[in-house]
Amino acid sequence: MRTAVIVGVDPGTTIGLAVLDLHGTVITLASSRNISLDQVMIIITEKGKPIIIATDKKQIPEYVRSIGAAFNAAVYAPPEDTGREEKRILTNSYLYSNDHEMDALACALLAYKHYKPLFIRIDQVLQEQQKQQYSSDVKSYLVRYPEVNISLALEHIESKNEYHKERLQRVVEKRQTPKDIAYFERKISELNRENFLLKEDKASLYKTIDCQKIELEYYKKKDQAISTIIDQKLIHKKKLLKYLQKKLDHSSKKIREVSKECELLHHGLLHFDEYVLCKRLETLGSVKDLSHIREHDILLVDNLTSVSDQTLELLTSKIQIILYKGILPRSLQSLPFHFIPVGDMKILEFREFTLCDKETYRRKKSSLDYLKIALQEFENERSKNR
């Protein structure tokens, strides 16, 4: 006698199957892509006699309903659709290969959980009456006819078994004529032929399954290769995007700098009469090109610590006044230039020139002129005294 089982089904392109015995023990977990309904029924039949086909949907899928009808089994559906998290909690202590198997296992466990109290009551009643041999039959009967009580179900099954026994006994006791013997021989021959054809169909189905497994393996490898190519392309795209973002950030920074410089220049041009135009150098060190500096230009130098004799020689014939930032080195104080510290002077700085506040510039230049006159007078006085 085949084992009574509960079957959980996850329908779709990939079918998930879970088979439990009536004690809730997992007999098998399986999943397969593009498998026919007939093949699914063969797999189920090999594992036992299904008395419950289970789904995790409130609305029973047509696929699940078809399997239930084919096996004359009860179909279990929960009162509400089962959520993903609830299924994970249900199957947490079991091993499965993919989500389809997990869903099928959750279906079967939900059905077992629902019918477990009934199964326990049936076993208790049968144990009291010492009729445990009818456990699977009574459970199978009551899941299909829940309105019947256990005693009536047991009575129905016992009477059915008794009827079959009596019928078998009558057949055995009946005196068979040669005509009867010929009839049964023909029947046996027909059944043997039918059995042979069924075995051939079974072999054909297994061959089809093997071919589909090979085809599935091929597509798995193909999918993996495609996934690898896609991943590589994604990595390349991400690197390119990162490079372009960096370039965009750099361009945005340059735009902000140029925009700020344009605003300063606009302000300087609107108030040009309030400023003095100064040509700009970073240092007085080695400078490749001084062609933009004209005679009598005013020069602003960012740092006087670096000095080149060649640069000084080129500037001596053109420049008289040098504005500077920071400290004036002692070695430069004897040079034939008027050095004016920028200090608190308001300036608008650009790459190659600077606009300096005219009033502050004139005040500092005047102070420098008075100082030079005073020094000159002091030198003249000393010469006379000698």
Order of alpha helices (4+ residues) and beta strands (2+ residues): beta-beta-beta-alpha-beta-alpha-beta-alpha-alpha-alpha-alpha-alpha-beta-beta-alpha-beta-beta-beta-beta-alpha
